[in-house]
Amino acid sequence: MPVRHAAEFTASDLKKAGQVLDAATHGLVRIRRRNETFFLLREAEFEELVTEAADPRPKTLDDLLQGYDAADVKARTRWWLDDAAEGKEAL
């Protein structure tokens, strides 16, 4: 999964730390060194990521519906759908 980043630098660019840190104030910074990549982000953003990741509640509709199987739900509730009304039901 590609990660969006605000800026990209090489390890040699770290000699200009001010420029790299300024870019990190606008978002994630990718730093490349040989065949490796590293990410730099502000501590507050990291804390937000950790907090959000620790929250088990769905964040999007896709998260909520992940693993939802309509056929399985229908099969498990078929008894309720087929149950005859007794005349005591209230809406």
mmCIF file as gemmi writes it, N, C-alpha and C atoms, coordinates in Angstrom:
data_model
loop_
_atom_site.group_PDB
_atom_site.id
_atom_site.type_symbol
_atom_site.label_atom_id
_atom_site.label_alt_id
_atom_site.label_comp_id
_atom_site.label_asym_id
_atom_site.label_entity_id
_atom_site.label_seq_id
_atom_site.pdbx_PDB_ins_code
_atom_site.Cartn_x
_atom_site.Cartn_y
_atom_site.Cartn_z
_atom_site.occupancy
_atom_site.B_iso_or_equiv
_atom_site.pdbx_formal_charge
_atom_site.auth_seq_id
_atom_site.auth_asym_id
_atom_site.pdbx_PDB_model_num
ATOM 1 N N . MET Axp A 1 ? 0.842 -1.17 0 1 0 ? 1 A 1
ATOM 2 C CA . MET Axp A 1 ? 0 0 0 1 0 ? 1 A 1
ATOM 3 C C . MET Axp A 1 ? 0.892 1.239 0 1 0 ? 1 A 1
ATOM 4 N N . PRO Axp A 2 ? 0.78 2.069 -1.003 1 0 ? 2 A 1
ATOM 5 C CA . PRO Axp A 2 ? 1.611 3.278 -1.034 1 0 ? 2 A 1
ATOM 6 C C . PRO Axp A 2 ? 1.207 4.253 0.068 1 0 ? 2 A 1
ATOM 7 N N . VAL Axp A 3 ? 2.189 4.865 0.66 1 0 ? 3 A 1
ATOM 8 C CA . VAL Axp A 3 ? 1.954 5.836 1.732 1 0 ? 3 A 1
ATOM 9 C C . VAL Axp A 3 ? 2.177 7.235 1.156 1 0 ? 3 A 1
ATOM 10 N N . ARG Axp A 4 ? 1.165 8.07 1.319 1 0 ? 4 A 1
ATOM 11 C CA . ARG Axp A 4 ? 1.308 9.46 0.846 1 0 ? 4 A 1
ATOM 12 C C . ARG Axp A 4 ? 2.24 10.221 1.775 1 0 ? 4 A 1
ATOM 13 N N . HIS Axp A 5 ? 3.107 10.997 1.178 1 0 ? 5 A 1
ATOM 14 C CA . HIS Axp A 5 ? 4.05 11.773 1.976 1 0 ? 5 A 1
ATOM 15 C C . HIS Axp A 5 ? 4.124 13.192 1.431 1 0 ? 5 A 1
ATOM 16 N N . ALA Axp A 6 ? 4.476 14.114 2.314 1 0 ? 6 A 1
ATOM 17 C CA . ALA Axp A 6 ? 4.518 15.533 1.955 1 0 ? 6 A 1
ATOM 18 C C . ALA Axp A 6 ? 5.801 15.89 1.217 1 0 ? 6 A 1
ATOM 19 N N . ALA Axp A 7 ? 6.891 15.182 1.512 1 0 ? 7 A 1
ATOM 20 C CA . ALA Axp A 7 ? 8.174 15.485 0.885 1 0 ? 7 A 1
ATOM 21 C C . ALA Axp A 7 ? 9.048 14.241 0.904 1 0 ? 7 A 1
ATOM 22 N N . GLU Axp A 8 ? 10.06 14.276 0.059 1 0 ? 8 A 1
ATOM 23 C CA . GLU Axp A 8 ? 10.996 13.158 -0.013 1 0 ? 8 A 1
ATOM 24 C C . GLU Axp A 8 ? 12.415 13.701 -0.065 1 0 ? 8 A 1
ATOM 25 N N . PHE Axp A 9 ? 13.287 13.077 0.717 1 0 ? 9 A 1
ATOM 26 C CA . PHE Axp A 9 ? 14.682 13.491 0.782 1 0 ? 9 A 1
ATOM 27 C C . PHE Axp A 9 ? 15.565 12.257 0.728 1 0 ? 9 A 1
ATOM 28 N N . THR Axp A 10 ? 16.844 12.49 0.508 1 0 ? 10 A 1
ATOM 29 C CA . THR Axp A 10 ? 17.826 11.413 0.606 1 0 ? 10 A 1
ATOM 30 C C . THR Axp A 10 ? 18.527 11.555 1.952 1 0 ? 10 A 1
ATOM 31 N N . ALA Axp A 11 ? 19.259 10.534 2.333 1 0 ? 11 A 1
ATOM 32 C CA . ALA Axp A 11 ? 19.996 10.607 3.596 1 0 ? 11 A 1
ATOM 33 C C . ALA Axp A 11 ? 20.989 11.762 3.574 1 0 ? 11 A 1
ATOM 34 N N . SER Axp A 12 ? 21.553 12.059 2.412 1 0 ? 12 A 1
ATOM 35 C CA . SER Axp A 12 ? 22.493 13.183 2.296 1 0 ? 12 A 1
ATOM 36 C C . SER Axp A 12 ? 21.815 14.516 2.607 1 0 ? 12 A 1
ATOM 37 N N . ASP Axp A 13 ? 20.529 14.608 2.315 1 0 ? 13 A 1
ATOM 38 C CA . ASP Axp A 13 ? 19.787 15.848 2.574 1 0 ? 13 A 1
ATOM 39 C C . ASP Axp A 13 ? 19.641 16.126 4.063 1 0 ? 13 A 1
ATOM 40 N N . LEU Axp A 14 ? 19.897 15.143 4.907 1 0 ? 14 A 1
ATOM 41 C CA . LEU Axp A 14 ? 19.764 15.356 6.35 1 0 ? 14 A 1
ATOM 42 C C . LEU Axp A 14 ? 20.795 16.343 6.872 1 0 ? 14 A 1
ATOM 43 N N . LYS Axp A 15 ? 21.799 16.66 6.052 1 0 ? 15 A 1
ATOM 44 C CA . LYS Axp A 15 ? 22.759 17.703 6.435 1 0 ? 15 A 1
ATOM 45 C C . LYS Axp A 15 ? 22.05 19.047 6.545 1 0 ? 15 A 1
ATOM 46 N N . LYS Axp A 16 ? 20.935 19.176 5.805 1 0 ? 16 A 1
ATOM 47 C CA . LYS Axp A 16 ? 20.103 20.387 5.859 1 0 ? 16 A 1
ATOM 48 C C . LYS Axp A 16 ? 18.879 20.08 6.725 1 0 ? 16 A 1
ATOM 49 N N . ALA Axp A 17 ? 19.128 19.798 7.979 1 0 ? 17 A 1
ATOM 50 C CA . ALA Axp A 17 ? 18.072 19.331 8.875 1 0 ? 17 A 1
ATOM 51 C C . ALA Axp A 17 ? 16.893 20.295 8.959 1 0 ? 17 A 1
ATOM 52 N N . GLY Axp A 18 ? 17.156 21.575 8.916 1 0 ? 18 A 1
ATOM 53 C CA . GLY Axp A 18 ? 16.081 22.564 9.011 1 0 ? 18 A 1
ATOM 54 C C . GLY Axp A 18 ? 15.074 22.398 7.893 1 0 ? 18 A 1
ATOM 55 N N . GLN Axp A 19 ? 15.548 22.183 6.687 1 0 ? 19 A 1
ATOM 56 C CA . GLN Axp A 19 ? 14.664 22.007 5.528 1 0 ? 19 A 1
ATOM 57 C C . GLN Axp A 19 ? 13.824 20.733 5.682 1 0 ? 19 A 1
ATOM 58 N N . VAL Axp A 20 ? 14.45 19.663 6.163 1 0 ? 20 A 1
ATOM 59 C CA . VAL Axp A 20 ? 13.743 18.399 6.347 1 0 ? 20 A 1
ATOM 60 C C . VAL Axp A 20 ? 12.687 18.541 7.439 1 0 ? 20 A 1
ATOM 61 N N . LEU Axp A 21 ? 13.041 19.158 8.546 1 0 ? 21 A 1
ATOM 62 C CA . LEU Axp A 21 ? 12.094 19.338 9.644 1 0 ? 21 A 1
ATOM 63 C C . LEU Axp A 21 ? 10.961 20.277 9.253 1 0 ? 21 A 1
ATOM 64 N N . ASP Axp A 22 ? 11.258 21.305 8.47 1 0 ? 22 A 1
ATOM 65 C CA . ASP Axp A 22 ? 10.199 22.193 7.988 1 0 ? 22 A 1
ATOM 66 C C . ASP Axp A 22 ? 9.199 21.419 7.142 1 0 ? 22 A 1
ATOM 67 N N . ALA Axp A 23 ? 9.681 20.533 6.305 1 0 ? 23 A 1
ATOM 68 C CA . ALA Axp A 23 ? 8.793 19.717 5.474 1 0 ? 23 A 1
ATOM 69 C C . ALA Axp A 23 ? 7.941 18.797 6.346 1 0 ? 23 A 1
ATOM 70 N N . ALA Axp A 24 ? 8.511 18.308 7.445 1 0 ? 24 A 1
ATOM 71 C CA . ALA Axp A 24 ? 7.773 17.412 8.335 1 0 ? 24 A 1
ATOM 72 C C . ALA Axp A 24 ? 6.633 18.123 9.05 1 0 ? 24 A 1
ATOM 73 N N . THR Axp A 25 ? 6.678 19.444 9.122 1 0 ? 25 A 1
ATOM 74 C CA . THR Axp A 25 ? 5.556 20.165 9.734 1 0 ? 25 A 1
ATOM 75 C C . THR Axp A 25 ? 4.324 20.122 8.832 1 0 ? 25 A 1
ATOM 76 N N . HIS Axp A 26 ? 4.513 19.789 7.552 1 0 ? 26 A 1
ATOM 77 C CA . HIS Axp A 26 ? 3.402 19.725 6.595 1 0 ? 26 A 1
ATOM 78 C C . HIS Axp A 26 ? 2.906 18.304 6.372 1 0 ? 26 A 1
ATOM 79 N N . GLY Axp A 27 ? 3.567 17.336 6.973 1 0 ? 27 A 1
ATOM 80 C CA . GLY Axp A 27 ? 3.134 15.944 6.815 1 0 ? 27 A 1
ATOM 81 C C . GLY Axp A 27 ? 4.314 14.989 6.844 1 0 ? 27 A 1
ATOM 82 N N . LEU Axp A 28 ? 4.036 13.785 6.48 1 0 ? 28 A 1
ATOM 83 C CA . LEU Axp A 28 ? 5.016 12.711 6.511 1 0 ? 28 A 1
ATOM 84 C C . LEU Axp A 28 ? 6.143 12.971 5.516 1 0 ? 28 A 1
ATOM 85 N N . VAL Axp A 29 ? 7.376 12.713 5.938 1 0 ? 29 A 1
ATOM 86 C CA . VAL Axp A 29 ? 8.55 12.899 5.079 1 0 ? 29 A 1
ATOM 87 C C . VAL Axp A 29 ? 9.207 11.536 4.866 1 0 ? 29 A 1
ATOM 88 N N . ARG Axp A 30 ? 9.458 11.219 3.602 1 0 ? 30 A 1
ATOM 89 C CA . ARG Axp A 30 ? 10.155 9.967 3.273 1 0 ? 30 A 1
ATOM 90 C C . ARG Axp A 30 ? 11.629 10.289 3.064 1 0 ? 30 A 1
ATOM 91 N N . ILE Axp A 31 ? 12.468 9.465 3.679 1 0 ? 31 A 1
ATOM 92 C CA . ILE Axp A 31 ? 13.914 9.626 3.538 1 0 ? 31 A 1
ATOM 93 C C . ILE Axp A 31 ? 14.463 8.315 2.973 1 0 ? 31 A 1
ATOM 94 N N . ARG Axp A 32 ? 15.197 8.428 1.874 1 0 ? 32 A 1
ATOM 95 C CA . ARG Axp A 32 ? 15.77 7.249 1.223 1 0 ? 32 A 1
ATOM 96 C C . ARG Axp A 32 ? 17.279 7.176 1.473 1 0 ? 32 A 1
ATOM 97 N N . ARG Axp A 33 ? 17.71 5.947 1.751 1 0 ? 33 A 1
ATOM 98 C CA . ARG Axp A 33 ? 19.144 5.681 1.868 1 0 ? 33 A 1
ATOM 99 C C . ARG Axp A 33 ? 19.409 4.31 1.273 1 0 ? 33 A 1
ATOM 100 N N . ARG Axp A 34 ? 20.146 4.296 0.193 1 0 ? 34 A 1
ATOM 101 C CA . ARG Axp A 34 ? 20.424 3.082 -0.559 1 0 ? 34 A 1
ATOM 102 C C . ARG Axp A 34 ? 19.11 2.379 -0.887 1 0 ? 34 A 1
ATOM 103 N N . ASN Axp A 35 ? 18.898 1.196 -0.408 1 0 ? 35 A 1
ATOM 104 C CA . ASN Axp A 35 ? 17.667 0.451 -0.727 1 0 ? 35 A 1
ATOM 105 C C . ASN Axp A 35 ? 16.643 0.491 0.405 1 0 ? 35 A 1
ATOM 106 N N . GLU Axp A 36 ? 16.823 1.404 1.333 1 0 ? 36 A 1
ATOM 107 C CA . GLU Axp A 36 ? 15.904 1.5 2.467 1 0 ? 36 A 1
ATOM 108 C C . GLU Axp A 36 ? 15.175 2.835 2.442 1 0 ? 36 A 1
ATOM 109 N N . THR Axp A 37 ? 13.961 2.826 2.998 1 0 ? 37 A 1
ATOM 110 C CA . THR Axp A 37 ? 13.223 4.074 3.164 1 0 ? 37 A 1
ATOM 111 C C . THR Axp A 37 ? 12.821 4.214 4.623 1 0 ? 37 A 1
ATOM 112 N N . PHE Axp A 38 ? 12.771 5.446 5.058 1 0 ? 38 A 1
ATOM 113 C CA . PHE Axp A 38 ? 12.404 5.777 6.432 1 0 ? 38 A 1
ATOM 114 C C . PHE Axp A 38 ? 11.353 6.872 6.376 1 0 ? 38 A 1
ATOM 115 N N . PHE Axp A 39 ? 10.553 6.967 7.427 1 0 ? 39 A 1
ATOM 116 C CA . PHE Axp A 39 ? 9.57 8.038 7.515 1 0 ? 39 A 1
ATOM 117 C C . PHE Axp A 39 ? 9.849 8.884 8.739 1 0 ? 39 A 1
ATOM 118 N N . LEU Axp A 40 ? 9.635 10.165 8.559 1 0 ? 40 A 1
ATOM 119 C CA . LEU Axp A 40 ? 9.784 11.128 9.646 1 0 ? 40 A 1
ATOM 120 C C . LEU Axp A 40 ? 8.456 11.852 9.784 1 0 ? 40 A 1
ATOM 121 N N . LEU Axp A 41 ? 7.929 11.904 11.011 1 0 ? 41 A 1
ATOM 122 C CA . LEU Axp A 41 ? 6.706 12.653 11.257 1 0 ? 41 A 1
ATOM 123 C C . LEU Axp A 41 ? 6.767 13.276 12.637 1 0 ? 41 A 1
ATOM 124 N N . ARG Axp A 42 ? 5.929 14.275 12.827 1 0 ? 42 A 1
ATOM 125 C CA . ARG Axp A 42 ? 5.896 14.961 14.124 1 0 ? 42 A 1
ATOM 126 C C . ARG Axp A 42 ? 5.375 14.009 15.196 1 0 ? 42 A 1
ATOM 127 N N . GLU Axp A 43 ? 5.838 14.19 16.404 1 0 ? 43 A 1
ATOM 128 C CA . GLU Axp A 43 ? 5.436 13.334 17.515 1 0 ? 43 A 1
ATOM 129 C C . GLU Axp A 43 ? 3.927 13.378 17.736 1 0 ? 43 A 1
ATOM 130 N N . ALA Axp A 44 ? 3.318 14.547 17.604 1 0 ? 44 A 1
ATOM 131 C CA . ALA Axp A 44 ? 1.868 14.671 17.802 1 0 ? 44 A 1
ATOM 132 C C . ALA Axp A 44 ? 1.108 13.83 16.778 1 0 ? 44 A 1
ATOM 133 N N . GLU Axp A 45 ? 1.59 13.802 15.525 1 0 ? 45 A 1
ATOM 134 C CA . GLU Axp A 45 ? 0.942 12.98 14.507 1 0 ? 45 A 1
ATOM 135 C C . GLU Axp A 45 ? 1.088 11.499 14.832 1 0 ? 45 A 1
ATOM 136 N N . PHE Axp A 46 ? 2.258 11.107 15.316 1 0 ? 46 A 1
ATOM 137 C CA . PHE Axp A 46 ? 2.476 9.721 15.712 1 0 ? 46 A 1
ATOM 138 C C . PHE Axp A 46 ? 1.514 9.317 16.831 1 0 ? 46 A 1
ATOM 139 N N . GLU Axp A 47 ? 1.364 10.191 17.82 1 0 ? 47 A 1
ATOM 140 C CA . GLU Axp A 47 ? 0.456 9.899 18.93 1 0 ? 47 A 1
ATOM 141 C C . GLU Axp A 47 ? -0.984 9.756 18.439 1 0 ? 47 A 1
ATOM 142 N N . GLU Axp A 48 ? -1.393 10.6 17.469 1 0 ? 48 A 1
ATOM 143 C CA . GLU Axp A 48 ? -2.733 10.491 16.899 1 0 ? 48 A 1
ATOM 144 C C . GLU Axp A 48 ? -2.914 9.151 16.184 1 0 ? 48 A 1
ATOM 145 N N . LEU Axp A 49 ? -1.899 8.736 15.43 1 0 ? 49 A 1
ATOM 146 C CA . LEU Axp A 49 ? -1.961 7.452 14.721 1 0 ? 49 A 1
ATOM 147 C C . LEU Axp A 49 ? -2.112 6.284 15.692 1 0 ? 49 A 1
ATOM 148 N N . VAL Axp A 50 ? -1.33 6.316 16.765 1 0 ? 50 A 1
ATOM 149 C CA . VAL Axp A 50 ? -1.386 5.239 17.754 1 0 ? 50 A 1
ATOM 150 C C . VAL Axp A 50 ? -2.744 5.222 18.442 1 0 ? 50 A 1
ATOM 151 N N . THR Axp A 51 ? -3.255 6.387 18.789 1 0 ? 51 A 1
ATOM 152 C CA . THR Axp A 51 ? -4.562 6.473 19.444 1 0 ? 51 A 1
ATOM 153 C C . THR Axp A 51 ? -5.66 5.956 18.524 1 0 ? 51 A 1
ATOM 154 N N . GLU Axp A 52 ? -5.618 6.355 17.263 1 0 ? 52 A 1
ATOM 155 C CA . GLU Axp A 52 ? -6.628 5.91 16.309 1 0 ? 52 A 1
ATOM 156 C C . GLU Axp A 52 ? -6.534 4.407 16.071 1 0 ? 52 A 1
ATOM 157 N N . ALA Axp A 53 ? -5.324 3.886 15.979 1 0 ? 53 A 1
ATOM 158 C CA . ALA Axp A 53 ? -5.142 2.46 15.743 1 0 ? 53 A 1
ATOM 159 C C . ALA Axp A 53 ? -5.621 1.635 16.941 1 0 ? 53 A 1
ATOM 160 N N . ALA Axp A 54 ? -5.526 2.181 18.137 1 0 ? 54 A 1
ATOM 161 C CA . ALA Axp A 54 ? -5.948 1.461 19.341 1 0 ? 54 A 1
ATOM 162 C C . ALA Axp A 54 ? -7.462 1.449 19.509 1 0 ? 54 A 1
ATOM 163 N N . ASP Axp A 55 ? -8.157 2.322 18.8 1 0 ? 55 A 1
ATOM 164 C CA . ASP Axp A 55 ? -9.615 2.409 18.889 1 0 ? 55 A 1
ATOM 165 C C . ASP Axp A 55 ? -10.23 1.344 17.978 1 0 ? 55 A 1
ATOM 166 N N . PRO Axp A 56 ? -10.912 0.34 18.545 1 0 ? 56 A 1
ATOM 167 C CA . PRO Axp A 56 ? -11.427 -0.752 17.724 1 0 ? 56 A 1
ATOM 168 C C . PRO Axp A 56 ? -12.677 -0.404 16.916 1 0 ? 56 A 1
ATOM 169 N N . ARG Axp A 57 ? -13.269 0.752 17.157 1 0 ? 57 A 1
ATOM 170 C CA . ARG Axp A 57 ? -14.488 1.114 16.435 1 0 ? 57 A 1
ATOM 171 C C . ARG Axp A 57 ? -14.197 1.352 14.955 1 0 ? 57 A 1
ATOM 172 N N . PRO Axp A 58 ? -15.142 1.011 14.079 1 0 ? 58 A 1
ATOM 173 C CA . PRO Axp A 58 ? -14.936 1.256 12.647 1 0 ? 58 A 1
ATOM 174 C C . PRO Axp A 58 ? -14.758 2.746 12.372 1 0 ? 58 A 1
ATOM 175 N N . LYS Axp A 59 ? -13.863 3.07 11.454 1 0 ? 59 A 1
ATOM 176 C CA . LYS Axp A 59 ? -13.607 4.472 11.109 1 0 ? 59 A 1
ATOM 177 C C . LYS Axp A 59 ? -14.399 4.902 9.877 1 0 ? 59 A 1
ATOM 178 N N . THR Axp A 60 ? -14.707 3.943 9.005 1 0 ? 60 A 1
ATOM 179 C CA . THR Axp A 60 ? -15.431 4.232 7.768 1 0 ? 60 A 1
ATOM 180 C C . THR Axp A 60 ? -16.526 3.2 7.574 1 0 ? 60 A 1
ATOM 181 N N . LEU Axp A 61 ? -17.406 3.452 6.628 1 0 ? 61 A 1
ATOM 182 C CA . LEU Axp A 61 ? -18.445 2.486 6.297 1 0 ? 61 A 1
ATOM 183 C C . LEU Axp A 61 ? -17.821 1.189 5.797 1 0 ? 61 A 1
ATOM 184 N N . ASP Axp A 62 ? -16.751 1.293 5.036 1 0 ? 62 A 1
ATOM 185 C CA . ASP Axp A 62 ? -16.055 0.09 4.567 1 0 ? 62 A 1
ATOM 186 C C . ASP Axp A 62 ? -15.546 -0.737 5.734 1 0 ? 62 A 1
ATOM 187 N N . ASP Axp A 63 ? -15.013 -0.073 6.763 1 0 ? 63 A 1
ATOM 188 C CA . ASP Axp A 63 ? -14.559 -0.789 7.958 1 0 ? 63 A 1
ATOM 189 C C . ASP Axp A 63 ? -15.728 -1.515 8.617 1 0 ? 63 A 1
ATOM 190 N N . LEU Axp A 64 ? -16.864 -0.846 8.696 1 0 ? 64 A 1
ATOM 191 C CA . LEU Axp A 64 ? -18.041 -1.417 9.346 1 0 ? 64 A 1
ATOM 192 C C . LEU Axp A 64 ? -18.543 -2.647 8.61 1 0 ? 64 A 1
ATOM 193 N N . LEU Axp A 65 ? -18.499 -2.605 7.291 1 0 ? 65 A 1
ATOM 194 C CA . LEU Axp A 65 ? -19.044 -3.695 6.478 1 0 ? 65 A 1
ATOM 195 C C . LEU Axp A 65 ? -18.024 -4.776 6.15 1 0 ? 65 A 1
ATOM 196 N N . GLN Axp A 66 ? -16.794 -4.598 6.584 1 0 ? 66 A 1
ATOM 197 C CA . GLN Axp A 66 ? -15.76 -5.58 6.298 1 0 ? 66 A 1
ATOM 198 C C . GLN Axp A 66 ? -16.153 -6.931 6.899 1 0 ? 66 A 1
ATOM 199 N N . GLY Axp A 67 ? -16.163 -7.945 6.074 1 0 ? 67 A 1
ATOM 200 C CA . GLY Axp A 67 ? -16.519 -9.282 6.518 1 0 ? 67 A 1
ATOM 201 C C . GLY Axp A 67 ? -18.023 -9.527 6.585 1 0 ? 67 A 1
ATOM 202 N N . TYR Axp A 68 ? -18.835 -8.548 6.211 1 0 ? 68 A 1
ATOM 203 C CA . TYR Axp A 68 ? -20.294 -8.705 6.248 1 0 ? 68 A 1
ATOM 204 C C . TYR Axp A 68 ? -20.731 -9.654 5.136 1 0 ? 68 A 1
ATOM 205 N N . ASP Axp A 69 ? -21.491 -10.65 5.49 1 0 ? 69 A 1
ATOM 206 C CA . ASP Axp A 69 ? -21.98 -11.64 4.533 1 0 ? 69 A 1
ATOM 207 C C . ASP Axp A 69 ? -23.502 -11.665 4.625 1 0 ? 69 A 1
ATOM 208 N N . ALA Axp A 70 ? -24.163 -11.026 3.676 1 0 ? 70 A 1
ATOM 209 C CA . ALA Axp A 70 ? -25.624 -10.911 3.703 1 0 ? 70 A 1
ATOM 210 C C . ALA Axp A 70 ? -26.285 -12.282 3.69 1 0 ? 70 A 1
ATOM 211 N N . ALA Axp A 71 ? -25.76 -13.219 2.915 1 0 ? 71 A 1
ATOM 212 C CA . ALA Axp A 71 ? -26.351 -14.558 2.84 1 0 ? 71 A 1
ATOM 213 C C . ALA Axp A 71 ? -26.279 -15.259 4.193 1 0 ? 71 A 1
ATOM 214 N N . ASP Axp A 72 ? -25.176 -15.091 4.897 1 0 ? 72 A 1
ATOM 215 C CA . ASP Axp A 72 ? -25.021 -15.705 6.216 1 0 ? 72 A 1
ATOM 216 C C . ASP Axp A 72 ? -26.013 -15.11 7.204 1 0 ? 72 A 1
ATOM 217 N N . VAL Axp A 73 ? -26.182 -13.797 7.178 1 0 ? 73 A 1
ATOM 218 C CA . VAL Axp A 73 ? -27.134 -13.138 8.084 1 0 ? 73 A 1
ATOM 219 C C . VAL Axp A 73 ? -28.553 -13.625 7.787 1 0 ? 73 A 1
ATOM 220 N N . LYS Axp A 74 ? -28.914 -13.72 6.527 1 0 ? 74 A 1
ATOM 221 C CA . LYS Axp A 74 ? -30.251 -14.21 6.16 1 0 ? 74 A 1
ATOM 222 C C . LYS Axp A 74 ? -30.452 -15.636 6.624 1 0 ? 74 A 1
ATOM 223 N N . ALA Axp A 75 ? -29.433 -16.468 6.46 1 0 ? 75 A 1
ATOM 224 C CA . ALA Axp A 75 ? -29.542 -17.868 6.869 1 0 ? 75 A 1
ATOM 225 C C . ALA Axp A 75 ? -29.726 -17.987 8.386 1 0 ? 75 A 1
ATOM 226 N N . ARG Axp A 76 ? -29.011 -17.161 9.132 1 0 ? 76 A 1
ATOM 227 C CA . ARG Axp A 76 ? -29.1 -17.243 10.591 1 0 ? 76 A 1
ATOM 228 C C . ARG Axp A 76 ? -30.363 -16.603 11.154 1 0 ? 76 A 1
ATOM 229 N N . THR Axp A 77 ? -31.037 -15.782 10.374 1 0 ? 77 A 1
ATOM 230 C CA . THR Axp A 77 ? -32.261 -15.135 10.857 1 0 ? 77 A 1
ATOM 231 C C . THR Axp A 77 ? -33.506 -15.641 10.127 1 0 ? 77 A 1
ATOM 232 N N . ARG Axp A 78 ? -33.35 -16.662 9.319 1 0 ? 78 A 1
ATOM 233 C CA . ARG Axp A 78 ? -34.473 -17.205 8.553 1 0 ? 78 A 1
ATOM 234 C C . ARG Axp A 78 ? -35.626 -17.591 9.485 1 0 ? 78 A 1
ATOM 235 N N . TRP Axp A 79 ? -35.327 -18.176 10.641 1 0 ? 79 A 1
ATOM 236 C CA . TRP Axp A 79 ? -36.379 -18.576 11.591 1 0 ? 79 A 1
ATOM 237 C C . TRP Axp A 79 ? -37.245 -17.387 11.981 1 0 ? 79 A 1
ATOM 238 N N . TRP Axp A 80 ? -36.625 -16.22 12.152 1 0 ? 80 A 1
ATOM 239 C CA . TRP Axp A 80 ? -37.37 -15.04 12.56 1 0 ? 80 A 1
ATOM 240 C C . TRP Axp A 80 ? -38.244 -14.542 11.415 1 0 ? 80 A 1
ATOM 241 N N . LEU Axp A 81 ? -37.726 -14.591 10.206 1 0 ? 81 A 1
ATOM 242 C CA . LEU Axp A 81 ? -38.499 -14.148 9.043 1 0 ? 81 A 1
ATOM 243 C C . LEU Axp A 81 ? -39.673 -15.083 8.767 1 0 ? 81 A 1
ATOM 244 N N . ASP Axp A 82 ? -39.488 -16.371 9.033 1 0 ? 82 A 1
ATOM 245 C CA . ASP Axp A 82 ? -40.529 -17.369 8.754 1 0 ? 82 A 1
ATOM 246 C C . ASP Axp A 82 ? -41.518 -17.538 9.905 1 0 ? 82 A 1
ATOM 247 N N . ASP Axp A 83 ? -41.218 -16.984 11.049 1 0 ? 83 A 1
ATOM 248 C CA . ASP Axp A 83 ? -42.076 -17.131 12.233 1 0 ? 83 A 1
ATOM 249 C C . ASP Axp A 83 ? -43.414 -16.419 11.992 1 0 ? 83 A 1
ATOM 250 N N . ALA Axp A 84 ? -44.5 -17.138 12.242 1 0 ? 84 A 1
ATOM 251 C CA . ALA Axp A 84 ? -45.829 -16.565 12.031 1 0 ? 84 A 1
ATOM 252 C C . ALA Axp A 84 ? -46.145 -15.551 13.136 1 0 ? 84 A 1
ATOM 253 N N . ALA Axp A 85 ? -46.852 -14.52 12.764 1 0 ? 85 A 1
ATOM 254 C CA . ALA Axp A 85 ? -47.244 -13.49 13.729 1 0 ? 85 A 1
ATOM 255 C C . ALA Axp A 85 ? -48.277 -14.054 14.69 1 0 ? 85 A 1
ATOM 256 N N . GLU Axp A 86 ? -48.208 -13.626 15.944 1 0 ? 86 A 1
ATOM 257 C CA . GLU Axp A 86 ? -49.147 -14.094 16.964 1 0 ? 86 A 1
ATOM 258 C C . GLU Axp A 86 ? -50.231 -13.072 17.234 1 0 ? 86 A 1
ATOM 259 N N . GLY Axp A 87 ? -50.124 -11.921 16.684 1 0 ? 87 A 1
ATOM 260 C CA . GLY Axp A 87 ? -51.114 -10.88 16.91 1 0 ? 87 A 1
ATOM 261 C C . GLY Axp A 87 ? -50.818 -10.031 18.133 1 0 ? 87 A 1
ATOM 262 N N . LYS Axp A 88 ? -49.713 -10.296 18.833 1 0 ? 88 A 1
ATOM 263 C CA . LYS Axp A 88 ? -49.36 -9.531 20.024 1 0 ? 88 A 1
ATOM 264 C C . LYS Axp A 88 ? -48.215 -8.54 19.738 1 0 ? 88 A 1
ATOM 265 N N . GLU Axp A 89 ? -47.74 -8.557 18.505 1 0 ? 89 A 1
ATOM 266 C CA . GLU Axp A 89 ? -46.613 -7.713 18.165 1 0 ? 89 A 1
ATOM 267 C C . GLU Axp A 89 ? -47.01 -6.239 18.225 1 0 ? 89 A 1
ATOM 268 N N . ALA Axp A 90 ? -46.108 -5.438 18.711 1 0 ? 90 A 1
ATOM 269 C CA . ALA Axp A 90 ? -46.343 -3.992 18.759 1 0 ? 90 A 1
ATOM 270 C C . ALA Axp A 90 ? -45.233 -3.288 17.995 1 0 ? 90 A 1
ATOM 271 N N . LEU Axp A 91 ? -45.602 -2.23 17.349 1 0 ? 91 A 1
ATOM 272 C CA . LEU Axp A 91 ? -44.58 -1.464 16.638 1 0 ? 91 A 1
ATOM 273 C C . LEU Axp A 91 ? -44.134 -0.304 17.47 1 0 ? 91 A 1
